[in-house]
Amino acid sequence: PSVSISLVPLSSQPGPGHLLCSIMDFYPAEIQVRWFQGQQELSGHVVATDVVPNGDWTYVTAVL
């Protein structure tokens, strides 16, 4: 699999924006992505896209 993390600015609000984690080319489709700040898991504002077939037996998803 390949993973990239990028900053997505919020155009409607001032501030640093959100982190976007893109996970590509993984198999099997079951995957768990978790965000941490220090030792604390962040779960309240985490949004994930559906796991989507990539067309070559691998999958992609994104977590914001």
C-alpha positions in Angstrom: 0.0 0.0 0.0 0.9 3.6 -0.3 -0.1 6.4 2.1 0.0 10.1 1.8 -0.9 12.8 4.3 -1.8 16.3 3.2 -3.2 19.5 4.7 -6.6 20.5 3.3 -7.3 24.2 4.0 -10.8 25.2 5.1 -11.8 28.1 2.8 -14.8 29.1 4.9 -13.0 29.3 8.3 -9.7 30.7 9.4 -7.3 28.2 10.9 -4.9 25.4 9.8 -7.4 23.1 8.1 -7.7 19.4 8.2 -5.3 16.5 7.6 -6.2 14.1 4.8 -4.8 10.6 4.8 -5.1 8.9 1.4 -4.4 5.1 1.3 -4.0 3.5 -2.1 -3.2 0.1 -3.6 -4.1 -2.0 -0.5 -5.5 -5.6 -0.4 -7.6 -7.1 1.1 -10.4 -4.4 1.4 -10.5 -4.5 5.2 -8.6 -1.6 6.6 -8.5 0.4 9.8 -7.2 4.0 9.9 -6.9 5.9 13.2 -5.7 9.4 14.0 -3.7 10.2 17.2 -2.6 13.4 18.8 0.1 12.4 21.2 -1.1 9.3 22.9 -4.8 10.2 22.6 -6.9 8.7 19.8 -9.0 11.3 17.9 -12.4 9.9 16.9 -14.9 12.7 17.2 -14.2 14.5 13.9 -12.9 11.6 11.8 -14.6 11.1 8.5 -13.7 8.2 6.1 -14.7 7.7 2.5 -16.0 4.3 1.3 -13.4 1.7 0.3 -13.4 1.8 -3.5 -12.0 -0.9 -5.8 -9.1 0.3 -7.8 -9.7 -1.9 -10.8 -6.6 -4.1 -10.3 -7.7 -6.1 -7.3 -6.5 -3.3 -4.9 -8.5 -0.7 -3.1 -8.4 3.0 -2.2 -9.9 5.1 0.6 -9.4 8.5 2.3 -9.8 9.6 6.0 -10.2 13.2 7.0 
